[in-house]
Amino acid sequence: MSLYSPFSKEDLMPQPEMLEIQKQKGELFIGLPKETHFEEKRISLTPDAVSALVAHGHRIVVETGAGENSNYADKEYSEAGAKISYDVKEVFGCNIILKVEPPSINEIEMMNPQTILISALQLKTQNKKYFEALAKKRITAVAFDYIKDEHGVYPIVKSLSEIAGTASILIASELMNSINEGNGLLLGNIGGVPPTSVVILGAGTVGEFAARSAIGLGARVKVFDNSLTKLRTLQHRLPSPIYTSTIQPKTLAKALMRCDVAVGAIRGKDRSPVVVTESMIEKMKDGAVIVDVSIDRGGCFETSNITTHSKPTFTEHGVIHYCVPNIPSRYSRTASVSISNILTPYLLSIAEEGGFENAMRYDKSLRNGMYFYHGILTNKTVADWFSLPFRDINLLII
């Protein structure tokens, strides 16, 4: 009597082992157009980053003059292996477009269907037509101000905030001198002279780096924020103890009355809260300086109005106001290096994974940054803001 076996004779024979097939690396075709947005001087990739990408077999087309405002000549990009193009349409014809500012409607028109766009989004400055233009071209768009890494940090936003925080103190120190119609004070601490006083509103990244710079120069620093957790964290991170307080109108008014510099670095959910009223500003010293870094979200000083790099200040109640919304662009080379150093590993990773489609399946930070996938809006914040239809990215890439 023979026993029943679920396996055939062939099944029981030795079988060849199936080895994993190596992932096919993707070749990236990247376009770097010249920024056309008003007073934008940065570029997304430095010549060193281009050289690293070209060494991995990728092609890069740079529009002539794209790096000039960051002091990078066409020759440097050419020597790094990029093609310098005098035709803007050729640059926008690449598969991947890298920009700092979001593209204009005319620039979107020059893109090929199914292009991948990596740039800032700056939601508060956009309109519905921008998103309709992206949808029409079935663009896949990643906002680098939405890219969040595995530690919950927004790397590019954090890096640019560090620049803005440090710059706010350097800008204030320039404005305080007599040549710039300030009160003639040196921001710092000189033997036998009372130190200058700096008030910082907000204990986030901008506030932290503003405090670091002010302490480094020897100023007396006071930081106000309504988050005790942020104030405690700030105390631990700074090299020396500083005055910290929650935002109480009487205490804040007294500190502003005595200060030489006030830095606004408070960000609200939609708009920055106005925590300094006009009556508080009226009592500040003549020649005192306000640097409102929060102006891109409306500003946290009641008297703040947007200014530009070409005309950065105005005086109200004897107080000098600096309210330029794009401070990192003032230090375009540093900001360009910072953006480039963060984007380059992402681009190399996309190529290693065999292209953008594969990379975003495994890289959650890329999915966090994505707000359009083949013309479908995938970011709920954008959808709610403009009342547009929305689809969850996790349901689209299965």
C-alpha positions in Angstrom: 0.0 0.0 0.0 1.6 3.3 -1.1 1.4 6.4 1.1 -0.2 9.6 -0.3 2.2 12.5 -0.7 1.2 16.1 -1.5 4.4 16.6 -3.4 5.1 15.3 -7.0 8.4 13.6 -7.8 9.6 16.9 -9.5 8.9 18.9 -6.3 11.1 16.6 -4.3 14.1 17.1 -6.6 16.7 19.7 -5.8 15.6 23.2 -7.0 17.8 26.0 -8.3 18.2 28.8 -5.7 16.7 32.1 -6.8 19.1 35.0 -6.0 17.9 38.5 -5.4 18.2 40.7 -8.5 20.2 43.9 -7.8 18.2 47.1 -7.9 18.5 48.9 -11.1 20.0 52.4 -10.3 18.1 55.3 -11.9 19.8 58.1 -13.9 18.6 61.5 -12.8 18.1 64.3 -15.4 18.1 67.5 -13.3 17.4 71.1 -14.4 18.6 74.1 -12.4 16.8 77.3 -13.6 17.7 80.8 -12.7 15.5 82.2 -9.9 13.2 84.9 -11.2 11.4 85.7 -7.9 11.9 89.2 -6.6 15.2 89.5 -4.7 15.8 85.7 -4.6 19.5 85.1 -4.8 19.9 81.4 -3.7 20.4 78.3 -5.8 19.5 74.7 -4.9 22.8 73.0 -5.8 26.4 74.2 -5.5 29.1 73.2 -8.0 30.5 70.7 -5.4 27.0 69.0 -5.2 26.8 69.0 -9.0 30.2 67.3 -9.2 29.1 64.6 -6.7 25.9 63.9 -8.7 27.7 63.9 -12.1 30.3 61.4 -10.6 27.4 59.1 -10.0 26.3 59.2 -13.6 23.6 61.9 -13.4 23.0 64.6 -16.0 22.5 68.3 -14.9 21.5 71.3 -17.0 22.1 74.7 -15.4 20.6 77.9 -16.8 23.3 80.5 -17.5 23.7 82.9 -14.6 21.7 80.7 -12.2 24.5 80.8 -9.6 25.7 84.4 -10.0 23.8 85.9 -7.1 25.4 83.2 -4.8 28.8 84.0 -6.3 29.0 80.8 -8.4 30.1 81.3 -12.0 28.9 79.3 -15.0 32.5 78.1 -15.4 32.4 76.4 -11.9 29.2 74.5 -12.9 30.7 73.6 -16.3 33.9 72.3 -14.7 31.8 70.3 -12.2 30.2 68.4 -15.2 26.9 70.3 -15.8 25.7 71.6 -19.1 25.3 75.3 -19.2 22.2 76.2 -21.2 21.1 79.6 -22.6 17.6 78.2 -23.3 15.3 78.3 -20.3 13.0 75.9 -22.0 15.8 73.3 -22.2 16.3 73.6 -18.5 12.6 73.2 -17.7 12.5 70.2 -20.1 14.4 68.1 -17.6 12.7 65.3 -15.7 13.5 66.8 -12.3 13.4 70.6 -11.6 15.2 72.0 -8.6 14.2 75.5 -7.5 14.4 77.5 -4.3 11.2 79.6 -4.8 8.1 77.9 -6.2 7.8 78.2 -10.0 5.6 80.8 -11.6 2.6 79.8 -13.8 4.7 80.6 -16.9 7.5 78.3 -15.6 5.0 75.5 -14.9 3.8 75.9 -18.6 7.4 75.2 -19.8 7.6 71.9 -17.8 6.9 68.6 -19.5 4.0 66.5 -18.2 4.9 64.1 -15.3 7.9 66.3 -14.3 9.2 66.1 -10.7 9.4 69.5 -9.0 11.4 70.0 -5.8 11.2 73.5 -4.4 9.8 75.5 -1.5 5.9 75.8 -1.4 5.4 78.9 0.8 1.7 78.1 1.1 0.6 81.6 2.4 1.8 83.3 -0.8 0.2 80.8 -3.2 -3.2 80.9 -5.0 -5.5 78.3 -6.5 -4.2 78.8 -10.0 -0.8 77.5 -9.0 -2.2 74.2 -7.9 -4.5 74.0 -11.0 -1.5 74.5 -13.2 0.4 71.7 -11.5 -2.6 69.3 -11.7 -3.0 70.1 -15.5 0.6 69.0 -16.1 0.3 66.0 -13.8 3.4 67.2 -11.9 4.8 65.3 -8.9 5.8 68.1 -6.4 7.8 68.0 -3.2 8.0 71.0 -0.9 11.3 71.1 0.9 9.8 73.2 3.6 7.5 70.1 4.3 10.3 67.4 4.2 10.4 65.9 7.7 13.1 63.4 8.7 12.9 60.3 11.0 13.6 62.5 14.1 10.6 64.7 13.3 12.8 67.6 12.2 12.3 69.7 9.1 15.9 69.8 8.0 15.8 72.7 5.5 13.4 74.8 7.5 15.6 74.3 10.6 18.8 75.2 8.7 17.3 78.4 7.2 15.9 79.3 10.6 19.4 79.0 12.1 20.7 81.4 9.4 17.8 83.8 10.0 18.3 83.8 13.8 22.1 84.4 13.6 21.5 87.1 10.9 18.9 89.0 12.9 21.5 89.9 15.5 24.1 90.8 12.8 21.6 93.0 11.0 20.6 94.7 14.3 24.3 95.4 15.1 24.6 97.2 11.7 21.4 99.2 12.2 22.5 100.4 15.6 25.5 102.3 14.4 25.4 106.1 13.8 26.0 105.7 10.0 22.7 103.9 9.7 20.9 106.5 11.9 20.9 104.2 14.9 21.7 105.3 18.4 25.4 104.7 17.9 25.7 101.7 20.2 28.0 98.8 19.6 26.1 95.5 20.1 28.2 93.7 22.7 30.0 94.2 26.0 33.0 96.6 26.3 34.9 96.9 29.6 33.5 99.8 31.7 30.5 100.2 29.4 27.0 98.8 30.2 26.2 95.9 27.8 23.5 96.2 25.2 20.2 94.6 26.0 18.4 92.3 23.6 14.9 91.0 23.9 13.9 87.9 21.8 10.3 86.8 21.3 10.2 83.1 20.7 12.3 80.2 22.0 12.4 78.1 18.8 15.3 77.6 16.4 15.3 81.3 15.3 15.2 82.5 18.9 17.9 80.0 20.0 20.4 81.1 17.3 19.6 84.8 17.8 20.3 84.3 21.6 23.6 82.4 20.8 24.8 85.2 18.6 23.8 87.9 21.1 25.5 86.1 24.0 28.6 85.5 21.8 28.8 89.3 21.3 28.4 89.9 25.1 24.9 91.3 25.1 22.4 90.9 27.9 19.6 88.6 26.6 16.0 88.1 27.6 13.8 85.5 25.9 10.0 85.4 26.1 7.8 82.5 25.0 4.6 80.9 26.2 6.0 77.4 26.0 7.8 76.5 29.2 9.2 73.4 27.5 10.9 75.5 24.8 12.3 77.9 27.4 13.7 75.0 29.5 15.2 73.4 26.4 16.7 76.7 25.4 18.3 77.2 28.8 20.0 73.8 28.5 21.3 74.4 25.0 22.8 77.8 25.6 26.4 78.1 26.9 25.3 80.4 29.8 22.1 81.0 31.8 19.8 83.7 30.5 16.7 85.5 31.6 13.6 83.6 30.4 9.9 84.4 30.9 6.4 83.6 29.7 4.8 86.4 27.8 3.2 88.7 30.4 2.3 92.2 29.0 3.7 94.2 32.0 6.9 92.2 32.2 7.4 92.3 28.4 6.6 96.1 28.2 9.2 96.8 30.9 11.9 94.7 29.1 11.1 96.4 25.7 11.3 99.9 27.3 14.9 99.1 28.4 16.2 97.1 25.4 18.3 98.2 22.5 17.2 95.4 20.1 14.0 93.4 19.9 13.8 90.3 17.7 10.5 88.8 16.7 10.6 85.0 16.2 7.2 83.7 17.2 5.3 81.6 14.7 1.6 80.8 15.0 -0.4 78.0 13.4 -1.6 80.3 10.6 -0.5 83.8 11.5 2.1 84.9 14.0 0.3 86.4 17.1 0.8 90.1 17.7 2.4 90.1 21.1 3.9 93.7 21.1 1.3 96.4 20.8 1.9 99.9 19.4 1.7 101.5 22.8 4.6 99.2 24.0 6.7 100.3 20.9 5.9 104.0 21.7 7.7 103.6 25.0 10.8 102.0 23.5 14.1 104.0 23.3 14.7 106.3 20.3 17.1 104.5 17.9 16.2 101.1 19.3 16.0 98.3 16.6 13.2 95.8 15.8 14.0 92.8 13.6 10.7 91.0 12.9 11.8 87.6 11.5 8.1 86.5 11.8 7.0 89.0 9.1 6.5 86.2 6.6 3.6 85.1 8.9 2.3 88.6 9.5 4.8 89.7 12.2 4.5 89.8 15.9 4.9 93.6 16.3 1.8 95.7 15.7 3.8 98.3 13.7 5.5 95.8 11.4 5.1 96.2 7.6 6.9 94.1 5.0 10.1 95.7 3.6 12.5 94.5 0.9 16.3 93.9 0.7 16.7 97.0 -1.4 14.7 99.2 1.1 14.9 97.1 4.3 13.9 99.6 7.1 11.5 102.2 8.2 11.2 104.2 11.4 8.0 104.3 13.5 7.8 106.1 16.9 11.6 106.6 16.8 12.2 102.8 16.5 14.0 101.4 13.5 12.0 98.4 12.0 13.6 95.7 9.8 10.8 93.6 8.3 12.3 91.7 5.3 10.6 88.3 5.0 13.4 86.4 3.2 16.4 87.0 5.4 18.5 83.9 4.4 18.6 85.2 0.8 20.7 88.1 2.1 23.3 85.5 2.9 22.7 83.6 -0.4 25.9 81.6 -0.6 25.6 80.2 3.0 21.9 79.5 2.4 22.7 77.8 -1.0 25.3 75.5 0.6 22.9 74.7 3.4 20.0 73.7 1.0 22.4 71.9 -1.3 24.0 69.8 1.5 20.5 68.6 2.5 19.1 68.0 -0.9 22.1 66.1 -2.4 21.8 62.9 -0.2 18.1 62.8 -1.0 18.9 62.9 -4.8 21.6 60.2 -4.5 19.1 58.1 -2.5 16.4 58.5 -5.1 18.9 57.3 -7.8 20.1 54.3 -5.6 16.4 53.2 -5.1 15.9 53.1 -8.9 14.0 56.4 -9.3 11.6 58.6 -7.5 8.7 56.2 -7.5 10.7 53.5 -5.6 12.4 56.0 -3.3 9.2 57.5 -2.0 7.8 54.1 -1.2 10.6 53.5 1.3 11.5 57.1 2.3 8.8 58.5 4.6 10.5 62.0 4.7 10.0 62.3 0.9 6.3 61.3 1.3 6.0 64.0 4.0 7.3 66.6 1.6 5.1 65.6 -1.3 2.0 67.7 -2.0 1.3 66.6 -5.5 1.6 63.0 -7.0 1.0 62.8 -10.8 -1.3 65.8 -10.6 -3.3 64.6 -7.6 -3.2 66.8 -4.4 -1.9 64.7 -1.5 -1.4 67.3 1.3 -4.4 67.9 3.6 -3.2 71.3 4.8 -3.1 72.6 1.2 -6.4 71.0 0.4 -8.1 72.6 3.5 -6.5 76.0 2.8 -7.8 76.2 -0.8 -10.9 73.9 -0.6 -9.4 71.5 -3.1 -10.0 67.7 -3.4 -7.4 65.6 -1.5 -6.2 62.0 -1.7 -4.0 60.2 0.9 -0.6 59.5 -0.7 -0.4 56.1 1.2 -3.4 54.9 -0.8 -2.0 56.0 -4.1 1.4 54.2 -3.9 0.3 50.7 -2.8 
